[in-house]
Amino acid sequence: MTKHLPNAITLFNLFCGCCAIVSILGGDILTAVGWLAVAAVADFADGAVARALHVQSPIGIQLDSLADMVSFGVAPGAMLFMMLNQALLPDGVIWQAFSGFVLSVFSGLRLAKFNIDTRQTKHFLGLATPACTILVAGLALIVHFDSFGLGDILLQPWLLYVLIALLSGLLVSEIPMFSLKISPLRWKGNEIKLIFVAVSLLLVFVLGWAAPAAVILLYILVNLIIYFTSGKTST
């Protein structure tokens, strides 16, 4: 039974993603974010458990991508669909809102590229789908709670279209983005990661529900600054 435990955790990630999508389409954003948070924990745990038990397998790799496509591909697309629909036609469904699922399409492409790319060890190339999902979910929370009066601003259709385009591009870009896996646990070699974690914790205390979106925006900004100032184009 031990060898099946990581795959069971991965399938639980998939289950959480399905529940999140139902919650999103039902307009229950808080429950959806809860399901996605559990999915993210499961996504981290399956790999950790597989490595600890030495039971990594090809089917586990495939299941991980399939689960991630639902939890971190379809789910954020559904969130953007709902926000666009709310902005364009609150009392019905309008076809322009389906543009939100463009993010899902690029998430699928990103996950397929990741599976066959051997360069992504210490860094990701492009924005990882869980980070993208955290940003979208964070924006949905800002709209839900109207944090700092930003709710109506974020529901501008043109802004949502720009966001979809930018995130889709980042998902499949060649821009190196650091992983938050800190190994070994020491300052040297992990300076940027540890500082980022400390600042992120501060943002959680200061910004409340707006913190998830702010943290990922900071993450993207830091990586873009490193990329364009270092002159490097690959890991």
C-alpha positions in Angstrom: 0.0 0.0 0.0 2.9 2.3 0.7 3.8 2.7 -3.0 0.3 3.9 -3.8 0.2 6.6 -1.1 1.7 9.5 -3.2 -0.7 8.8 -6.0 -3.6 8.8 -3.6 -2.5 12.2 -2.4 -2.3 13.4 -6.0 -5.8 12.1 -6.7 -7.0 14.0 -3.6 -5.5 17.1 -5.2 -7.6 16.4 -8.3 -10.7 15.9 -6.1 -10.1 19.2 -4.4 -9.8 20.9 -7.7 -13.1 19.5 -8.9 -14.8 20.7 -5.7 -13.2 24.2 -6.1 -14.5 24.5 -9.7 -18.1 23.6 -8.5 -17.8 26.2 -5.7 -16.5 28.9 -8.1 -19.3 28.4 -10.6 -21.7 28.5 -7.7 -20.4 31.8 -6.6 -18.9 30.6 -3.3 -15.4 32.0 -3.7 -14.3 31.5 0.0 -15.1 27.8 -0.2 -13.3 27.6 -3.5 -10.2 29.2 -2.1 -10.3 26.7 0.8 -10.4 23.8 -1.6 -7.6 25.2 -3.7 -5.5 25.7 -0.5 -5.9 22.0 0.4 -5.1 21.1 -3.3 -1.9 23.1 -3.0 -0.9 21.3 0.2 -1.6 18.0 -1.5 0.4 19.0 -4.6 3.4 19.7 -2.4 2.9 16.6 -0.2 2.6 14.0 -3.0 6.1 14.7 -4.2 7.6 14.9 -0.7 6.0 11.6 0.3 7.2 9.9 -2.9 10.8 11.0 -2.4 10.7 10.0 1.3 9.3 6.6 0.5 11.4 6.2 -2.6 8.4 5.2 -4.6 8.5 7.8 -7.5 6.9 6.4 -10.7 6.1 7.4 -14.2 2.4 7.2 -13.6 2.8 9.5 -10.6 4.3 12.1 -12.8 1.4 11.9 -15.3 -1.2 11.9 -12.5 0.4 15.0 -11.0 0.1 17.0 -14.2 -3.5 15.8 -14.7 -4.4 16.9 -11.2 -2.6 20.2 -11.6 -4.5 20.9 -14.8 -7.8 20.8 -12.9 -6.7 22.5 -9.7 -4.3 25.0 -11.1 -5.5 25.2 -14.7 -9.3 25.0 -15.0 -10.0 26.4 -11.6 -8.2 29.8 -12.1 -9.8 30.0 -15.5 -13.2 29.5 -14.0 -12.4 32.3 -11.5 -11.5 34.7 -14.3 -14.6 33.6 -16.2 -16.8 34.5 -13.2 -15.0 37.9 -12.6 -15.4 38.8 -16.3 -19.0 37.7 -16.3 -19.7 39.8 -13.2 -18.0 42.8 -14.8 -19.8 42.4 -18.2 -23.2 41.0 -17.4 -23.9 40.4 -13.7 -27.4 38.9 -14.3 -26.5 36.4 -17.0 -23.8 34.7 -19.0 -22.0 36.5 -21.8 -19.7 34.8 -24.3 -16.9 37.3 -23.8 -16.4 36.0 -20.3 -15.2 32.7 -21.7 -11.9 34.4 -22.4 -11.1 33.6 -18.8 -10.4 30.0 -19.9 -7.6 31.2 -22.2 -5.5 31.0 -19.0 -6.5 27.3 -18.7 -5.3 26.6 -22.2 -1.9 28.1 -21.5 -1.7 26.3 -18.2 -2.1 23.0 -20.0 0.6 24.0 -22.4 2.9 25.0 -19.5 2.3 21.7 -17.7 3.1 19.7 -20.9 6.3 21.7 -21.5 7.3 21.2 -17.8 7.0 17.4 -18.2 9.5 17.2 -21.0 11.9 20.0 -19.9 14.9 18.7 -18.0 16.3 22.3 -17.3 13.8 23.1 -14.5 15.6 21.8 -11.4 16.6 24.7 -9.1 14.5 27.2 -11.1 11.2 27.2 -13.0 11.1 28.5 -16.5 8.0 30.7 -16.6 5.4 31.1 -13.9 4.4 27.9 -12.2 0.7 27.1 -12.3 0.2 27.0 -8.5 1.7 30.5 -8.2 -0.6 31.7 -11.1 -3.6 30.2 -9.3 -2.7 31.9 -6.0 -2.6 35.3 -7.8 -5.9 34.8 -9.5 -7.5 33.5 -6.3 -6.0 36.4 -4.4 -7.6 38.9 -6.9 -10.9 37.1 -6.5 -10.6 37.6 -2.7 -9.9 41.3 -3.1 -13.0 41.6 -5.3 -15.1 39.6 -2.8 -14.0 41.6 0.2 -13.5 44.9 -1.7 -10.1 45.1 0.0 -8.8 48.7 0.1 -11.6 49.7 -2.2 -10.0 47.8 -5.1 -13.0 45.6 -5.9 -14.6 47.7 -8.6 -11.2 48.6 -10.1 -10.3 44.9 -10.6 -13.6 44.3 -12.3 -12.7 46.5 -15.2 -13.0 44.1 -18.3 -10.0 45.6 -20.0 -7.9 45.1 -16.9 -9.0 41.4 -16.7 -8.2 40.9 -20.4 -4.7 42.4 -19.9 -4.2 40.2 -16.8 -5.2 37.0 -18.8 -2.8 37.9 -21.6 0.1 38.7 -19.2 -0.3 35.6 -17.1 -0.7 33.4 -20.1 2.5 34.7 -21.5 4.4 34.3 -18.2 3.2 30.7 -17.9 5.0 29.6 -21.2 7.8 32.1 -21.0 11.5 31.2 -20.7 12.1 33.6 -17.8 13.7 31.8 -14.9 11.8 32.0 -11.6 13.2 30.8 -8.3 11.6 27.9 -6.5 10.8 28.4 -2.8 12.3 25.0 -1.9 15.1 25.9 0.5 17.7 23.1 0.5 19.9 23.0 2.4 18.4 25.2 5.1 21.0 27.9 5.4 21.5 31.6 4.6 24.2 31.3 2.0 22.8 30.6 -1.4 19.2 31.1 -0.2 19.4 34.9 0.5 16.8 36.0 -2.0 14.4 33.1 -1.1 14.6 33.7 2.7 14.2 37.5 2.3 11.2 36.9 0.1 9.6 34.6 2.6 10.1 37.1 5.4 8.6 39.9 3.3 5.7 37.7 2.4 4.9 36.9 6.0 4.9 40.7 6.7 2.5 41.3 3.8 0.1 38.7 5.3 -0.1 40.6 8.5 -0.4 44.0 6.9 -2.7 43.3 3.9 -4.9 40.5 5.1 -7.0 39.1 2.3 -5.1 41.1 -0.2 -1.8 39.4 0.7 -1.9 36.4 -1.6 -2.2 38.5 -4.7 0.5 41.0 -3.4 2.9 38.1 -2.6 2.7 36.6 -6.1 3.0 40.0 -7.8 6.1 40.7 -5.7 7.4 37.2 -6.7 6.9 38.0 -10.4 8.4 41.5 -10.0 11.5 40.2 -8.2 12.1 37.5 -10.8 11.7 39.9 -13.7 14.2 42.4 -12.0 16.7 39.5 -11.6 16.2 38.4 -15.1 16.5 41.7 -16.9 19.4 43.0 -14.7 21.5 39.8 -14.9 21.2 39.5 -18.7 20.6 35.7 -18.4 18.1 34.1 -20.7 18.1 30.5 -19.3 18.8 28.7 -16.1 
